[in-house]
């Protein structure tokens, strides 16, 4: 299994490390040619506007849309989730439009409003998952075949899946818990989780 991690900006090193601990070949992706022989792709958290601009500059946006159309599994965390969305409540960023969700950027406020909380994610088992939220977005609306995987206590959706697409408002790569990445690798291989 070969999973690429978009490595133009953000927490790509941490995703590569997490996938490597699962004995997955994880490769940094900076150019469209590096997407060709992948089984999956991770779009990490980071600065959404910067990642979006670099994806456009290096023609990665079109190449990633093509991956999604071909059914390649894609996971986006934080900024990655924002970029996967079909719609954003912020017109400053042009999302990829590959997942049928509407996302609000910086939903909790500035950096000082970042927080950690335990999340109930039934797809990962009974044990709570450590949610690390840094200037985090939220899913305002999940449409069509999108399944909400995790919610905050107030009902706000913070993780979702649509077929082979997986999105999280939090940063699983910043925890020692590999279950979210394992869930993604199961999507990549087509295993039942």
ABEGO torsion letter per residue (X at the ends): XBBBBBAABEAAAAAAAAAAAAGBBBBBBABAAAAAABABBBBBBEBAAAAAAAAAAAGAAAAAAAAAAAGBBBBBBEAAAAAABABBABAABBBAGABBBBBBBGAAEBAAABBBBBBBBAAAEABBBBBBBBGBBBBABBBEABBBABBBAAGBBABBBBEABBBBABBAAABABAAAAAAAAAAAAGBBX
